[in-house]
């Protein structure tokens, strides 16, 4: 479906911190450059009819102040929208609120750098989950979404078969992708200074096990 090593290497993963209006937060940032114009990538990630071709269906109003809901996942409010360069939304899931910011920039002729930053407040529950699973708990989910977007853009906008993607995720190649991407999140966790190498490795192992169906999440 997709070349594992090439896709793992195509994505840049960083972990950091920032202060937002709500308080101190940790950040997980994922970015990849796609061979498509900024306007095309913007349409792929904001057009309500096109998003399900590579991601999950999204209901609601995708406009400033509008409420949205990702099918089977998070919902929230569109807090900022500056086409075709950036948007920001709240990300509300399981009673917890975090934030997602998306930024697009030209990286040469018909090439676009797509960057997604997921921001979560530092609190006791969040820190406990972070210690257990590390940044890969969130990061790997976005890694898999980036696979869908890469396939969609490479095909000229064709729909990606979600059943095929799910089957690939559980295949040997899919498990290899999860394991290798999880290792990159381990490295980003260590580089951030938030975890020792030993703690980061344990968190990465648990995240890999969760995404490959070998372990259930333990968040309360």
PEDADA-V943434 format. One record per residue. N is the residue number from 1. RES is the residue in one letter. PHI is phi in degrees with one decimal (999 if undefined). NEAR is the number of other ideal C-beta (glycine too) atoms within 12 Angstrom. D_FIRST is the distance of its C-alpha to the first C-alpha in whole Angstrom. Layout:
BEGIN
n:res:phi:near:d_first
N:RES:PHI:NEAR:D_FIRST
N:RES:PHI:NEAR:D_FIRST
END
This chain:
BEGIN
n:res:phi:near:d_first
1:X:999:27:0
2:X:-149.7:31:4
3:X:-73.9:17:7
4:X:-60.0:25:9
5:X:-62.9:17:12
6:X:-60.1:17:12
7:X:-69.9:32:11
8:X:-59.4:31:14
9:X:-73.8:17:16
10:X:-75.2:29:16
11:X:-99.2:37:17
12:X:-100.5:27:21
13:X:-125.1:41:22
14:X:-135.7:27:26
15:X:-126.6:37:28
16:X:-156.3:23:32
17:X:-141.7:23:34
18:X:-159.9:23:36
19:X:-104.7:14:39
20:X:-114.8:22:39
21:X:-56.6:13:41
22:X:-79.0:17:41
23:X:139.6:17:41
24:X:-75.2:18:39
25:X:-141.5:27:36
26:X:-107.1:38:33
27:X:-127.2:33:30
28:X:-123.1:44:26
29:X:-120.7:32:25
30:X:-125.2:40:21
31:X:-144.8:28:20
32:X:-153.3:35:18
33:X:-98.3:26:19
34:X:-110.3:36:17
35:X:-81.3:22:18
36:X:-154.2:32:19
37:X:-68.9:22:23
38:X:-55.2:29:24
39:X:-63.0:18:26
40:X:-70.6:27:22
41:X:-66.0:39:21
42:X:-58.7:31:24
43:X:-63.4:26:23
44:X:-62.8:40:20
45:X:-99.8:41:21
46:X:-126.6:33:24
47:X:-78.9:22:24
48:X:-62.4:25:25
49:X:-82.2:15:23
50:X:-94.5:26:20
51:X:-53.4:29:19
52:X:-65.6:23:18
53:X:-70.9:28:15
54:X:-136.2:34:13
55:X:-124.9:33:16
56:X:-103.4:25:18
57:X:-58.7:21:21
58:X:-124.6:30:24
59:X:-103.6:19:28
60:X:102.5:21:31
61:X:-116.7:19:32
62:X:-89.7:30:30
63:X:-148.8:18:33
64:X:-53.9:18:35
65:X:85.0:16:37
66:X:-77.3:23:35
67:X:-96.2:21:33
68:X:-132.2:32:30
69:X:-144.7:25:28
70:X:-82.5:26:24
71:X:-57.9:17:24
72:X:72.3:14:24
73:X:-144.1:21:24
74:X:-85.3:29:27
75:X:-135.4:27:29
76:X:165.7:28:31
77:X:-125.8:26:33
78:X:-78.4:31:32
79:X:-95.3:27:35
80:X:-151.5:21:34
81:X:-150.4:24:33
82:X:-128.7:17:33
83:X:-67.7:21:31
84:X:-99.9:25:29
85:X:-107.8:24:29
86:X:-164.8:26:29
87:X:-152.6:32:30
88:X:-139.6:26:30
89:X:-137.3:39:30
90:X:-79.6:31:32
91:X:-127.8:33:29
92:X:-105.6:21:31
93:X:-149.7:24:30
94:X:53.2:16:32
95:X:78.9:11:35
96:X:-110.3:20:34
97:X:-114.0:26:33
98:X:-129.6:33:31
99:X:-134.8:35:31
100:X:-126.2:39:28
101:X:-117.9:32:28
102:X:-118.8:39:26
103:X:-131.7:26:27
104:X:-120.1:34:25
105:X:-149.0:21:27
106:X:-69.3:22:27
107:X:-126.7:20:25
108:X:107.2:14:27
109:X:-62.0:10:26
110:X:54.3:16:23
111:X:-135.4:20:22
112:X:-131.8:33:22
113:X:-89.6:27:22
114:X:-108.7:44:21
115:X:-122.9:32:23
116:X:-124.5:38:23
117:X:-117.1:36:26
118:X:-105.5:39:27
119:X:-119.4:35:30
120:X:-132.2:36:32
121:X:-64.0:28:36
122:X:-85.4:24:37
123:X:-139.3:18:39
124:X:-62.4:11:40
125:X:-65.5:18:37
126:X:-64.8:29:34
127:X:-66.9:20:35
128:X:-63.0:17:35
129:X:-67.6:30:32
130:X:-61.6:36:31
131:X:-61.3:26:33
132:X:-77.5:29:31
133:X:-119.6:38:27
134:X:72.3:41:28
135:X:-67.9:46:26
136:X:-64.5:44:22
137:X:-57.3:39:23
138:X:-89.7:43:23
139:X:-61.0:45:21
140:X:-65.6:43:18
141:X:-61.5:35:18
142:X:-71.1:34:17
143:X:-55.8:44:15
144:X:-68.0:37:12
145:X:-65.4:36:14
146:X:-65.5:39:13
147:X:-61.0:40:9
148:X:-59.8:38:10
149:X:-65.9:43:13
150:X:-61.3:33:11
151:X:-63.9:30:8
152:X:-62.6:34:12
153:X:-69.8:34:14
154:X:-66.4:25:12
155:X:-87.6:20:12
156:X:82.8:13:15
157:X:104.7:21:16
158:X:-70.6:15:14
159:X:-74.2:22:13
160:X:-91.1:32:10
161:X:-72.2:18:11
162:X:-62.6:24:12
163:X:-66.1:12:12
164:X:-67.2:18:9
165:X:-64.3:30:8
166:X:-62.2:18:11
167:X:-66.4:15:10
168:X:-63.0:26:7
169:X:-58.9:31:10
170:X:-92.0:21:12
171:X:-79.5:18:11
172:X:-60.5:15:12
173:X:-64.6:23:9
174:X:-64.4:29:9
175:X:-65.6:23:13
176:X:-66.0:24:13
177:X:-61.5:37:11
178:X:-59.6:37:14
179:X:-64.1:29:17
180:X:-70.8:30:16
181:X:-65.2:42:16
182:X:-62.8:39:19
183:X:-64.0:30:21
184:X:-67.0:36:21
185:X:-69.1:46:23
186:X:-59.2:37:25
187:X:-62.9:27:26
188:X:-66.1:35:26
189:X:-64.3:38:28
190:X:-64.6:25:31
191:X:-62.4:18:31
192:X:-72.0:26:32
193:X:84.9:15:35
194:X:-81.3:28:34
195:X:-147.5:29:34
196:X:-72.5:16:35
197:X:-55.4:17:32
198:X:-66.9:13:33
199:X:-66.5:22:33
200:X:-64.6:33:30
201:X:-66.0:22:28
202:X:-62.5:23:29
203:X:-63.6:40:28
204:X:-64.9:37:24
205:X:-61.5:26:25
206:X:-68.1:31:25
207:X:-65.9:40:23
208:X:-59.6:34:20
209:X:-61.6:25:22
210:X:-64.7:27:22
211:X:-71.2:34:18
212:X:-96.8:24:17
213:X:81.6:15:20
214:X:-96.3:16:23
215:X:-150.8:17:25
216:X:-89.7:12:27
217:X:-65.1:20:27
218:X:-112.8:16:31
219:X:-69.6:21:32
220:X:-80.4:12:35
END
